[in-house]
Amino acid sequence: VLTGGGWIADWIILAAVLVVATTTYRRWPWAMAALATFVAGLSLTIGLVPFDFQDYSTVADRYVYLSMLGVAMAVAFGLARVKRPWPLATAVLCLAGLALLSFNQIASWSDTQTLGQYTLSHNPTSLAADTMLGYLAEHHGDRPTAEHYYRHGLVTFPNDISLNRDLGNLILHDRPAEAIPYLQKAFVPGERDPRLVNNLGSPMLHT
């Protein structure tokens, strides 16, 4: 994030919003209310309280859904104070454009396969996408594709337990000796999964 440079513009925008809200709150109290609503919507998903999705990312677009109520409040209050027609017309055009973008985005969520491929196209190192697409391919009997996704994920996450387990189980019957190191990485102290224990022990017994 820091090397990308985009955070500089983000902080400039944030600073500008804070300055406007704090210097005009007496004249426009709705501005501070809108800002407070936006911040409150993010309060549980900015890392102050740990949550499971942080295993993949600290942020997600859905975290701002509730906070957008604050943006809507600011726009609505601002337009209500404007007497000229062109700001309202501009807002309508912007909303129409955003609605179109949202409609197009929905296609990316049409099913799990599409979502996984869309995710990898934007983030080639997505652990969740590789695991999900590998599982789907294996579930549909497409073993080569499943192996491709499992191996692709292991390039970035070589010690991930789930990917090692899934790949080891996948190639166990055709290449038992090759499956051993993957199953060993998935075997953690206190392992109680009988399938994993059996799948690891079987090829070791015959090699």
N, C-alpha and C positions, 0 to 999 in steps of 0.2 A: 504493500500500500504506500509506504513512504517513498520508495524508489520510483513509483509510477508518476508522481507529480500532481495527480488529480486532486489530492487532499488539500492543496494550497487554495484552489478555487473554492472548495467546499467550506474551508474555514473563513474565507473572505465573505462568502454569502452569509454564513452563520453570524459572523461579527456584525454585518450590516443589519441583519434582522434583529439582533439583540439591541443594537444601538437605537433603531427606530422604535422598537417596542418599549424600551426603558425611558426614552426621552419624550415620548408622546402619550404615555399611559394616562396622564391626567386629562388630556384632550380627547384621546381615543382609547378609552379603557378596554374596548373590544379587542384591540390589537394585542394587549397583554393577555387577555383571556384566550385568544386564539393560540398564542404562543404557548401558554400554560397547558392547553389541551393537547397540542402537538407533543410537548415534552412528556406529559403524563402517559400518553399512549405508548411511548417508547421505554418508559421507566423500567419495565420488567424484562426487556430484551436488549439492553445495552451492555450486559455483562456484569452488572452489580449483583445479580442473583444467577448462579450457574444454571444452565439448562442443557438438555441432551444434544440439541442441534449444534452446540459449539464443537462437537466432535468433527463436524464438517466445515462449519463457518460461523463466525461471530455475527454475521448479518444475513438477512434474507429479505426479499422485497415485501413479503407479507407482513413483516413486523411493522410497517408504516401504514397499513390499512386503516387501523383505528385512528392513528395520528392525523391522517388526512382530513378528519373532521375539523381539526384546527385550521387547516388551509382553507377548507370550504367556508368556515366561519369568517375568516379574514376577507375572502373574496366577496362573500355575501354582504358583509357590513360595509366594505369599501364601495361596492356598486350601489348600495342603498343611499350613499351620500353624494353620488354623482348625478347631476341633472341632465347631462348631455347624452344623446343616444349612442354615440360611437363607442364608448367603453363597454356598454352592454352588448352591442353587436360584436365587438371583439371577443368578449367573454363567451358568447354563444358559439362563435366560430372555433375558439380554442376548445370548448367542451365537445363540439362535434368532432374535431380532430382527435382528441383524446379518446373519445368513444370508439372511433374507427381503429385506433391503435390497440385498444383493449380487445376489440372484436377479433383482430388479427392475431393477437397474442393467445387468445383462448385455444386456437388450433394447436398450439404447442403443448397443450395439456389434454389433448383429446384422449390419449391412452398412455399407459406406462411406457410402452416402447417408444412412442413419439417423444415423450417427455425426457426419457433417458438419452436419446440421440440428440435432442435439442440441447440438453445440458452439456454433453460432451463437445458439441460444436462451439459452445461458448467457454467451457472450462474443460480442456482435454485431460486434466488431472483429477476429475471428480471421482472420488472413491465410491460414493453412493451410486452414481450412474453406471460405473463399470460393474459393480456388484449386482445391481438390479438387472442390467441387460444380460449379464452372464447367466443369472438365474433364469430369466425368461427364455433365453435360447436353449438352455439345458432342459427346461420344463417342456419345451416344444420339440425336443429330440434333435436339435441342431447342435451337436457336440463340438464341431470345429469352431462355430461362432462363439459358443460359450467359453471355450478355451481361449479364444482370442481376447475376449473382454477380461477374463480373469488374469491373463498374463499382462495385458495392458495396464490393469490396475496395480499389479505387483511391481511394475517399473517404478512407480512413484511411492508405493506403500509396500515394500518388500516383506515387512514383518506383520502385515495385517493378518490377524487370525482367521477371519472369515474367508478372505480370498485364498489363503493357503489351504484351508480346509476344503473349500469348494473345488479348487483345482486338483488337489490331491485325490479327492473322491472321484472326480470326473475321469482322470486318466488311470485310475487304479487298476482296472481290469485289463486294459490294453498295454500299459507300461508300468507295471507294479514297482519296479526298481526306481523309476523316475519319480513316482508319487511319494516315495518315502520322505525325502527332505521337506516337501510341502506339508505333509501330515505331521512331521516332527515339529515344524514351526507352529502348527495349530494346537499341538499338544502342550497344554500348560499344566503346572503343578496342581494337583487336586482335580484333574479332569474326570468328569463323571459321564461324559457322552459315550455310551457303549458302542455306538456305531464307529466313532472316531477311534476308540481304543482297539476295536476289532480290525478296522481297516488299516491301522498302522501296524498291528502285530502280524497280520496275515502275510504281507509281502516281506517283512523282516524274517519271518520263519522260513521262507523259501529262497532267500537270497544269501 
